[in-house]
């Protein structure tokens, strides 16, 4: 099962890398009004930083996605983003391990809660998070370029399976 998760994440990251390679620097960093003036690069940066946080947390045992390190070069420099995608792909093969995640779900109360989790569970979370942002990136790409992305870009595996079953 974990091999499937690794393969799925790797597939998504390859799709992201291919999309970034096809974009111009301007298309990558241009604000898109329908996305709240965020850029394709910002959505990619956000996604990649979650994998970075998980990788760092593997050593420390504590995940805090809210306080992750932000690297603005990932959203402005396509080459930096591509290098980070490749690095993440090569670092997915950790063994499962118990972790804790710090969460804050209230913008008024700054009390942090700690929840038990594990590496594999967080990989699944990051996979789903990636698909979500890929769907937003797909909107941005369709608005800012003539690039044709794969039909399944930003679509969950369960949706792809459902669509195939309806087509039969």
C-alpha positions as CSV (number, residue, x, y, z in Angstrom):
1,X,0.0,0.0,0.0
2,X,2.7,2.5,0.9
3,X,4.3,1.8,-2.5
4,X,1.0,3.0,-4.1
5,X,1.1,6.2,-2.1
6,X,4.7,6.9,-3.1
7,X,3.9,6.2,-6.8
8,X,0.8,8.4,-6.6
9,X,2.7,11.3,-5.1
10,X,5.6,10.9,-7.5
11,X,3.1,10.9,-10.4
12,X,1.6,14.2,-9.2
13,X,5.0,15.7,-8.7
14,X,6.0,14.8,-12.2
15,X,2.8,16.4,-13.6
16,X,3.6,19.5,-11.6
17,X,7.2,19.6,-12.9
18,X,6.1,19.2,-16.5
19,X,3.6,22.0,-16.1
20,X,6.2,24.3,-14.5
21,X,8.6,23.6,-17.3
22,X,6.0,24.6,-19.9
23,X,5.1,27.9,-18.2
24,X,7.0,31.1,-18.9
25,X,8.4,33.0,-15.9
26,X,5.7,35.6,-16.3
27,X,2.9,33.0,-16.4
28,X,4.4,31.3,-13.3
29,X,4.5,34.5,-11.2
30,X,1.6,36.5,-12.6
31,X,-1.3,37.3,-10.2
32,X,-4.6,35.6,-11.3
33,X,-7.7,37.6,-10.3
34,X,-10.0,34.6,-10.1
35,X,-7.6,32.9,-7.7
36,X,-7.6,36.0,-5.4
37,X,-4.6,37.4,-7.1
38,X,-2.5,34.4,-6.1
39,X,-0.1,33.0,-8.6
40,X,0.6,29.6,-9.9
41,X,4.0,29.8,-8.2
42,X,2.4,30.6,-4.9
43,X,0.2,27.5,-5.1
44,X,3.2,25.4,-6.0
45,X,5.3,26.9,-3.2
46,X,2.6,26.3,-0.7
47,X,2.3,22.6,-1.8
48,X,6.0,21.9,-1.8
49,X,6.5,23.5,1.7
50,X,4.1,21.0,3.2
51,X,6.3,18.2,2.0
52,X,9.3,20.0,3.3
53,X,7.7,20.4,6.7
54,X,6.9,16.7,6.8
55,X,10.4,15.8,5.9
56,X,11.8,18.1,8.6
57,X,9.3,16.7,11.1
58,X,10.4,13.2,10.4
59,X,13.6,14.0,12.3
60,X,12.1,16.1,15.1
61,X,8.8,14.2,15.6
62,X,6.7,17.4,15.5
63,X,4.8,18.7,12.5
64,X,3.6,22.3,12.3
65,X,2.3,23.1,8.8
66,X,1.2,26.6,10.0
67,X,4.7,27.5,11.0
68,X,6.5,25.9,8.1
69,X,9.5,27.7,6.6
70,X,8.4,29.8,3.6
71,X,10.8,30.0,0.6
72,X,9.6,32.7,-1.7
73,X,12.1,31.6,-4.4
74,X,9.9,28.6,-5.0
75,X,7.1,30.9,-6.2
76,X,9.2,33.1,-8.4
77,X,12.0,30.9,-9.8
78,X,10.8,28.0,-11.9
79,X,14.2,26.3,-11.7
80,X,14.3,26.4,-7.9
81,X,10.8,25.0,-7.9
82,X,11.7,22.2,-10.2
83,X,14.8,21.3,-8.2
84,X,12.6,21.2,-5.0
85,X,10.1,18.9,-6.7
86,X,12.9,16.5,-7.7
87,X,14.3,16.6,-4.1
88,X,10.9,15.8,-2.6
89,X,10.4,12.9,-5.0
90,X,13.8,11.4,-3.9
91,X,12.9,11.8,-0.2
92,X,9.6,10.0,0.0
93,X,10.8,6.6,1.1
94,X,11.0,7.0,4.9
95,X,9.7,4.2,7.1
96,X,6.5,4.8,9.0
97,X,6.9,6.5,12.3
98,X,4.7,8.1,15.0
99,X,4.6,11.8,14.8
100,X,2.7,14.7,16.5
101,X,1.1,17.6,14.7
102,X,0.6,21.0,16.2
103,X,-2.6,22.7,15.1
104,X,-4.3,26.0,15.6
105,X,-7.8,26.2,14.2
106,X,-8.9,29.5,15.7
107,X,-7.6,32.9,14.6
108,X,-8.5,34.4,18.0
109,X,-7.3,31.7,20.5
110,X,-3.6,31.0,19.9
111,X,-3.6,27.8,21.9
112,X,-2.0,25.0,20.0
113,X,-3.2,21.5,20.2
114,X,-1.1,18.4,19.6
115,X,-2.5,15.4,17.8
116,X,-1.0,12.0,17.3
117,X,-0.4,11.1,13.7
118,X,2.2,9.2,11.7
119,X,4.4,9.6,8.6
120,X,2.2,7.5,6.3
121,X,-1.0,9.3,7.4
122,X,0.7,12.7,6.7
123,X,1.9,11.5,3.2
124,X,-1.8,10.7,2.4
125,X,-2.7,14.2,3.7
126,X,-0.1,15.8,1.5
127,X,-1.2,13.8,-1.5
128,X,-4.7,15.1,-1.1
129,X,-3.5,18.6,-0.4
130,X,-1.4,18.4,-3.6
131,X,-4.4,17.4,-5.7
132,X,-6.4,20.3,-4.3
133,X,-3.7,22.9,-5.2
134,X,-3.2,21.2,-8.6
135,X,-6.9,21.9,-9.4
136,X,-6.3,25.6,-8.6
137,X,-3.1,25.6,-10.6
138,X,-5.0,24.1,-13.5
139,X,-7.4,27.0,-13.4
140,X,-4.5,29.4,-13.4
141,X,-2.8,27.7,-16.3
142,X,-6.0,27.7,-18.3
143,X,-6.4,31.4,-17.8
144,X,-2.8,32.5,-18.3
145,X,-1.6,30.2,-21.1
146,X,-2.5,27.9,-23.9
147,X,-0.8,24.9,-22.3
148,X,-2.9,21.8,-22.3
149,X,-2.5,19.9,-19.0
150,X,-3.4,16.2,-18.7
151,X,-7.1,15.5,-18.2
152,X,-6.4,14.0,-14.7
153,X,-4.3,17.0,-13.6
154,X,-5.7,18.1,-10.2
155,X,-8.3,15.3,-10.1
156,X,-8.5,12.8,-7.2
157,X,-8.0,9.1,-8.0
158,X,-11.5,8.3,-6.7
159,X,-13.0,10.8,-9.1
160,X,-11.1,9.4,-12.0
161,X,-12.3,5.9,-11.1
162,X,-15.9,7.1,-10.7
163,X,-15.8,8.9,-14.1
164,X,-14.5,5.7,-15.7
165,X,-17.3,3.6,-14.1
166,X,-19.9,6.1,-15.4
167,X,-18.5,5.9,-18.9
168,X,-19.0,2.2,-19.1
